[in-house]
Amino acid sequence: MSSPARPRSAAQQGVRSLATIVGFLAAVEVASGVLQGYYTPIYPQIADHLSIHEGDVNWFEAAQLIVSALCVPILARLGDLIGHKPVLLLATAATAIGSWILVFAPSFTTFLIGWAIQGAYVVWLPLEIAIIHRRTRDTGRQQLLTRRGAAVLVGVLELAVIVGALASGLLVETWNMNLVLAIPAIVVTAVLFLIWAGVERAPGDAVGGIDWTGFALITLALAGVMGGLVVVRVQGLDSVVAWLLVVLGLLMLLPFARHSLTQSEPLVDVRLLARPGQWPIQTTAFLFGVPVLGGQIPLSTFAQADPDLRGYGLGADAAFVSTLIGVYVITLAIGAFTLPLTTRWWGVRNALLVACLMVAAGYALWLPFHDTTTQALTNMAIAGVGSGALVAALPAAAAAAAPPERTGFATGMTNATKTVGGAIASAIFAIALVGPGIEGSDEATAPLSGYLTVWAVCSIAALLAAVALALAPRHAFAGTEEIVDDALTPQP
């Protein structure tokens, strides 16, 4: 009579163990949220602290996104080889070092180096999802539990972004800038010890080594494209050198792809990415990076623009920008937390399609409606719900469509492709926002047409992501849709 109770007890114990791990991983996403929300309201103050032009802050974002895009596939592959916990510790230690460099950086160059190193945090979420995916392997509900875990982590992340944004907007008015910059460094350092103590270590599933030749080729490709866009920003659209660098960078993708196809364990598994279940997800992630990463600084600077001086903007200060970010992030959390329900109602692909269309609609609304706070909040809310769903769904969908030994790679690539999309968009937006200074002011200001271009590009990118999902074969998401539907049914 007692034997049937034992499996139930073991299952309950396993769920509690998984919940504990997710709890510790959620602490990591608290730190991630602080990093992503804390600095945005205080970009002008950081520029003053370093005695640099406000526009030079864009160099920090470009450097961090490039480093992030390059380190994600290396660290994701390393996680598949040696286990995901050690790599999560390594990435967190690097992020902590970069964060502390920002506190004591005496110059633009030192701050740029620290900001770039801090970009290692982008691999946190993919590694965490890979940890959950492996931990649930024997549950019979692996894909659902992974998706639910992702939704929880992203929800915590977005709530932490609110806290970080509100905190910096308030502290920057009264604290010394070095103390303000120390808060994220303290948070990340604390999380490093939590990971070490609370996350169990499991061996890697993959065999082989790291494809350093592939790493060199993809580095040259990204360096060429980004370097060319930087030269365009400095020398103008008519620079021959700039466009030559862009073309050479794109051409480097050909030997990179050929090399990858000849490797048994390539850095970027081109064959895996070409699968029906992967290419729509990765393409969507790349295009999603345009609005969610590339559009961050333009939205912040537009909100702080003085409408009396420039003829546009909301005239917000750092504290009010923090509030705007908080409202936006609440909608991101709503999109993440409602993901299990939307996938149950519409299926995985249709839920992703709706999310892309919401992002496209939100940014398209900026074109006619950008004069008041109410209009801005409405636009941001629509785009935010869709963005939250995509942030949560893409890594989990990639893991579901990958073999067990490549889950770290698949989830990591969603962040890598998103980061590359954001880096390219950031450079393009920097070019679009170059404008003549306003008469009587020594401040270089962007024209309204530049912001209209940014919003249009963000909307078009989201629409193209929806097209990619719509063109995917019908069977691409069939397995994950069935898993979600079955697993959300009450279990006996």
C-alpha positions in Angstrom: 0.0 0.0 0.0 2.9 2.4 0.7 4.9 1.7 -2.5 2.9 4.1 -4.7 3.7 6.9 -2.4 7.4 6.6 -2.8 7.6 7.8 -6.5 5.3 10.7 -5.6 7.5 11.7 -2.7 10.6 11.4 -4.9 9.0 13.5 -7.6 8.0 16.1 -5.0 11.5 16.2 -3.7 12.8 16.6 -7.2 10.5 19.5 -7.8 11.6 21.1 -4.6 15.2 20.7 -5.6 14.5 22.2 -9.0 12.7 25.1 -7.3 15.8 25.7 -5.1 18.1 25.9 -8.1 15.7 28.2 -9.9 15.7 30.4 -6.8 19.5 30.7 -6.8 19.5 31.4 -10.6 16.8 34.0 -10.1 19.3 35.8 -7.8 21.6 35.9 -10.8 18.9 37.5 -12.9 18.5 40.1 -10.1 22.0 41.2 -10.8 21.4 41.0 -14.6 18.4 43.3 -14.2 20.4 45.8 -12.1 23.1 45.9 -14.8 20.5 46.4 -17.6 18.4 49.0 -15.8 20.8 50.9 -13.5 22.9 52.8 -16.1 20.2 53.8 -18.6 18.8 56.8 -16.6 22.3 58.2 -15.8 24.1 58.2 -19.2 24.4 62.0 -19.2 25.8 61.9 -15.7 28.3 59.3 -16.7 29.4 61.5 -19.5 29.9 64.4 -17.1 31.8 62.2 -14.7 34.2 61.2 -17.4 34.3 64.7 -19.0 33.2 63.4 -22.4 30.6 64.4 -24.9 27.2 62.8 -24.2 27.2 61.1 -27.7 30.4 59.2 -26.8 28.4 57.0 -24.5 27.4 55.1 -27.6 30.9 53.8 -27.8 30.4 51.9 -24.5 27.3 50.1 -25.9 29.0 49.2 -29.2 32.1 47.8 -27.4 30.1 45.8 -24.9 27.8 44.3 -27.6 30.7 43.3 -29.7 32.4 41.5 -26.8 29.1 40.0 -25.8 28.5 38.6 -29.3 32.0 37.0 -29.4 32.1 35.6 -25.9 28.6 33.9 -25.9 29.4 31.1 -28.4 32.8 30.4 -26.7 31.3 30.3 -23.2 28.2 28.4 -24.3 30.4 25.7 -25.9 32.6 25.6 -22.9 29.5 25.0 -20.8 28.5 22.0 -22.9 32.0 20.6 -22.5 32.8 21.1 -18.8 29.4 21.8 -17.3 27.3 25.0 -17.1 28.0 25.9 -13.5 31.8 26.5 -13.8 31.2 28.7 -16.9 28.4 30.6 -15.1 30.9 31.3 -12.3 33.6 32.4 -14.8 31.2 34.7 -16.6 30.0 36.2 -13.3 33.6 36.8 -12.1 34.4 38.6 -15.4 31.3 40.7 -15.0 32.2 41.6 -11.4 35.7 42.6 -12.5 34.3 44.8 -15.3 31.8 46.4 -12.9 34.6 47.3 -10.4 36.7 48.8 -13.1 33.8 51.2 -13.8 33.9 52.4 -10.2 37.6 53.4 -10.3 38.0 54.2 -14.0 40.0 57.4 -14.3 39.4 57.9 -18.1 37.2 57.2 -21.1 39.5 54.4 -22.2 39.6 52.6 -18.9 35.8 52.9 -18.5 35.4 51.6 -22.1 37.5 48.5 -21.2 35.5 47.9 -18.0 32.2 48.3 -19.8 33.3 45.8 -22.5 34.4 43.2 -20.0 31.1 43.6 -18.2 29.4 42.3 -21.3 30.1 38.7 -20.2 26.8 38.8 -18.3 24.8 38.2 -21.5 25.6 34.5 -21.3 24.0 34.2 -17.9 20.4 33.5 -19.0 21.3 31.0 -21.7 23.5 29.1 -19.2 20.8 29.2 -16.6 18.2 27.8 -19.0 20.7 25.1 -20.0 21.1 24.2 -16.3 17.3 23.9 -15.9 17.0 22.0 -19.1 19.5 19.4 -18.0 18.2 19.2 -14.4 14.7 18.4 -15.8 15.9 15.7 -18.2 14.3 12.8 -16.3 11.0 14.5 -15.4 9.1 13.7 -18.5 8.1 17.4 -18.7 11.5 18.8 -19.6 10.4 21.3 -22.2 7.5 22.7 -20.2 9.6 23.0 -17.0 12.4 24.7 -19.0 9.9 27.1 -20.4 8.3 27.8 -17.0 11.8 28.3 -15.5 12.7 30.7 -18.3 9.5 32.7 -17.7 10.3 33.0 -14.0 13.9 34.0 -14.6 12.9 36.6 -17.2 10.2 37.9 -15.0 12.6 38.4 -12.1 15.1 40.0 -14.5 12.6 42.6 -15.6 11.4 43.4 -12.1 15.1 43.9 -11.1 15.5 46.3 -14.1 12.8 48.4 -12.5 14.6 48.4 -9.1 17.9 49.2 -10.8 16.5 52.1 -12.8 14.6 53.6 -9.9 17.6 53.3 -7.6 20.1 55.0 -10.0 17.7 57.8 -10.8 17.3 58.7 -7.1 20.9 58.1 -6.0 22.6 60.1 -8.8 21.1 63.3 -7.4 22.7 63.0 -4.0 25.6 60.5 -4.1 29.1 60.8 -5.4 29.3 59.2 -8.8 31.9 56.6 -7.7 29.5 55.4 -5.0 26.6 55.3 -7.5 28.7 53.1 -9.8 29.7 50.8 -6.9 26.2 49.5 -6.4 26.1 47.1 -9.4 29.6 45.9 -8.6 28.6 45.0 -5.1 25.4 43.1 -6.4 27.3 41.1 -9.0 30.1 40.2 -6.4 27.4 38.9 -4.0 25.8 36.8 -6.7 29.1 35.2 -7.5 29.2 33.6 -4.0 25.5 32.6 -4.3 26.2 30.6 -7.5 29.1 28.9 -5.9 27.1 27.8 -2.9 23.7 27.2 -4.3 23.9 25.7 -7.8 24.8 22.1 -8.2 27.5 21.1 -10.6 26.8 18.6 -13.4 29.3 17.3 -15.9 29.1 18.5 -19.5 27.4 16.3 -22.2 29.5 17.3 -25.2 32.9 15.9 -26.2 35.8 17.5 -28.2 37.3 21.0 -28.0 36.7 24.6 -28.9 36.9 25.7 -32.6 39.4 28.5 -32.3 39.7 28.8 -36.1 36.0 29.4 -36.3 36.3 31.9 -33.5 39.0 33.8 -35.4 37.0 33.9 -38.6 33.8 35.1 -37.0 35.8 37.7 -35.0 37.2 39.1 -38.3 33.7 39.1 -39.8 32.2 41.1 -36.9 35.2 43.3 -36.7 34.9 44.2 -40.4 31.2 45.0 -40.3 31.3 46.9 -37.0 34.6 48.7 -37.9 33.1 49.8 -41.2 30.0 51.2 -39.4 32.2 53.0 -36.9 34.1 54.6 -39.8 30.8 55.6 -41.4 29.9 57.4 -38.2 33.2 59.2 -38.1 33.8 59.9 -41.8 30.3 59.9 -43.2 28.2 57.8 -45.6 30.5 58.5 -48.6 33.6 56.9 -47.0 35.0 54.2 -49.3 37.1 52.7 -46.6 34.0 52.3 -44.4 32.0 50.3 -47.0 35.0 48.3 -48.0 35.4 47.1 -44.4 31.7 46.2 -44.2 31.9 44.2 -47.5 35.1 42.4 -46.3 33.4 41.6 -43.0 30.4 40.1 -44.8 32.6 38.1 -47.2 34.4 36.6 -44.2 31.2 34.8 -43.4 31.8 32.5 -46.5 35.0 30.9 -45.3 33.6 30.8 -41.8 30.6 28.8 -43.0 32.7 26.5 -45.1 35.1 25.9 -42.2 32.2 25.2 -39.8 30.7 22.6 -42.1 33.9 20.7 -42.1 34.2 20.5 -38.3 32.6 17.8 -36.1 32.3 20.3 -33.2 32.3 23.8 -34.8 32.0 27.0 -32.7 28.8 27.8 -34.6 27.0 24.7 -35.7 25.8 25.9 -39.1 23.9 22.6 -39.7 22.0 22.9 -36.4 21.1 26.5 -37.2 19.8 25.5 -40.6 17.3 23.0 -39.0 13.6 23.9 -39.4 13.2 24.3 -35.7 16.3 26.5 -35.3 16.6 29.0 -38.1 13.3 30.8 -37.5 14.2 31.2 -33.8 17.7 32.4 -34.4 16.6 34.8 -37.2 13.9 36.2 -34.9 16.5 36.7 -32.2 18.8 38.6 -34.5 16.0 40.9 -35.7 14.6 41.3 -32.2 18.0 42.6 -31.1 17.4 45.7 -33.3 14.6 47.2 -31.1 15.4 45.6 -27.7 19.1 46.5 -27.7 19.7 49.0 -30.4 16.7 51.1 -29.4 17.6 51.6 -25.7 19.8 54.7 -25.8 17.7 56.5 -28.5 14.6 56.1 -26.3 16.4 57.4 -23.2 17.9 60.4 -25.0 14.6 61.3 -26.6 12.8 61.2 -23.3 15.4 63.6 -21.8 15.4 66.0 -24.7 14.1 69.5 -23.9 11.1 70.2 -26.2 11.5 74.0 -25.8 15.1 73.8 -27.1 14.8 71.0 -29.7 11.2 71.0 -30.7 10.7 67.4 -29.6 11.2 65.2 -26.5 9.6 64.8 -23.1 11.9 67.0 -21.1 12.4 64.3 -18.5 15.1 64.2 -15.8 17.0 61.1 -14.6 14.4 60.3 -11.9 11.5 60.5 -14.3 13.3 58.5 -17.0 13.7 55.8 -14.2 9.9 55.9 -13.8 9.4 55.5 -17.6 11.7 52.5 -17.6 9.9 51.0 -14.7 6.6 51.2 -16.4 8.1 49.7 -19.6 9.7 46.9 -17.7 6.5 46.0 -15.9 5.0 45.3 -19.4 8.1 43.2 -20.2 7.4 41.2 -17.0 3.8 40.8 -18.0 4.8 39.4 -21.3 7.2 37.0 -19.7 4.9 35.8 -16.9 2.0 35.2 -19.3 4.1 33.2 -21.7 2.9 29.7 -20.5 -0.7 30.8 -21.0 -0.2 32.3 -24.5 1.7 29.2 -25.7 -1.2 27.1 -24.3 -3.8 29.2 -26.1 -2.1 29.8 -29.4 0.8 27.4 -29.7 4.5 28.3 -29.6 4.9 29.7 -33.1 1.7 31.7 -33.0 2.6 33.1 -29.6 5.9 34.2 -31.0 4.2 35.7 -34.0 1.8 37.8 -31.9 4.8 39.0 -29.8 6.7 40.1 -32.9 3.6 42.0 -34.2 3.2 43.7 -30.8 6.8 44.9 -30.9 6.3 46.1 -34.5 3.1 48.0 -33.6 4.6 49.6 -30.5 7.5 51.1 -32.4 5.3 52.0 -35.4 3.1 54.1 -33.1 6.1 56.2 -32.2 6.1 57.7 -35.7 2.8 59.7 -35.3 2.5 59.7 -31.5 5.6 60.9 -29.6 4.6 64.3 -28.2 3.3 63.4 -24.7 4.1 61.1 -21.8 0.9 59.3 -22.3 1.7 58.5 -25.9 5.2 57.3 -25.0 3.9 55.0 -22.2 1.3 53.5 -24.5 3.8 52.8 -27.2 6.3 51.4 -24.8 3.6 49.2 -23.1 2.6 47.6 -26.4 6.2 46.9 -27.5 7.1 45.8 -23.9 4.5 43.0 -23.6 5.7 41.5 -26.9 9.4 42.0 -26.0 8.9 40.2 -22.6 7.4 37.2 -24.3 10.2 37.0 -26.8 12.9 37.3 -24.2 11.4 34.4 -22.3 10.4 32.2 -25.3 13.4 32.3 -27.6 16.0 30.5 -25.5 13.5 27.9 -24.3 12.3 27.3 -27.9 15.9 26.9 -29.1 16.7 24.4 -26.3 13.6 22.4 -27.2 14.7 22.1 -30.8 18.3 21.1 -30.1 19.8 17.8 -29.1 20.8 17.4 -25.4 24.5 17.9 -26.0 23.9 21.2 -27.9 21.3 23.0 -25.6 24.0 25.4 -24.2 24.9 26.3 -27.8 21.4 26.7 -29.0 20.3 28.9 -26.1 23.5 30.8 -26.2 23.1 31.5 -29.9 19.7 33.3 -29.3 21.6 35.8 -27.1 24.5 35.9 -29.5 22.4 36.6 -32.6 20.3 39.1 -30.6 23.4 40.9 -29.5 24.8 41.0 -33.0 21.6 42.5 -34.2 21.6 45.1 -31.5 25.3 46.0 -32.1 24.7 46.5 -35.8 21.5 48.5 -35.1 23.3 50.6 -32.5 25.9 51.6 -35.0 23.3 52.4 -37.7 21.2 54.4 -35.2 24.3 56.4 -34.2 24.7 57.4 -37.8 21.0 58.2 -38.2 21.1 60.4 -35.1 24.0 62.5 -36.2 22.7 66.0 -36.8 23.8 69.7 -36.7 23.9 71.5 -33.4 21.1 73.9 -32.6 21.9 77.5 -33.1 23.0 79.1 -29.8 24.0 75.8 -28.2 27.3 74.1 -28.1 25.6 70.7 -27.8 25.4 68.4 -30.8 21.8 67.3 -31.1 20.0 64.7 -33.2 17.3 65.7 -35.6 13.8 64.4 -35.2 14.1 62.7 -38.5 16.9 60.6 -37.0 14.5 59.3 -34.2 11.8 58.6 -36.8 14.3 56.5 -38.7 15.2 54.6 -35.5 11.6 53.8 -34.8 10.8 52.8 -38.3 13.8 50.4 -38.5 12.8 48.8 -35.1 9.2 48.3 -36.4 10.4 46.8 -39.7 12.8 44.5 -38.0 10.0 43.1 -35.8 7.8 42.6 -38.8 10.6 40.7 -40.6 10.9 38.5 -37.6 7.2 37.7 -37.8 7.7 36.9 -41.5 10.5 34.5 -40.6 8.3 32.7 -38.1 5.5 32.5 -40.6 7.7 31.0 -43.3 9.0 28.2 -41.0 7.7 24.7 -41.8 4.5 23.8 -40.0 6.2 20.9 -38.2 9.1 23.1 -36.9 7.2 23.8 -33.6 4.9 20.9 -33.5 6.7 19.0 -30.8 7.1 21.9 -28.4 3.4 22.9 -28.9 2.3 19.4 -27.9 4.6 19.3 -24.9 3.4 22.7 -23.6 -0.3 21.7 -24.1 0.1 18.3 -22.4 2.2 19.6 -19.5 -0.1 22.4 -18.6 -2.9 19.9 -18.1 -3.3 19.1 -14.4 -1.2 16.0 -13.6 -2.6 13.1 -11.5 
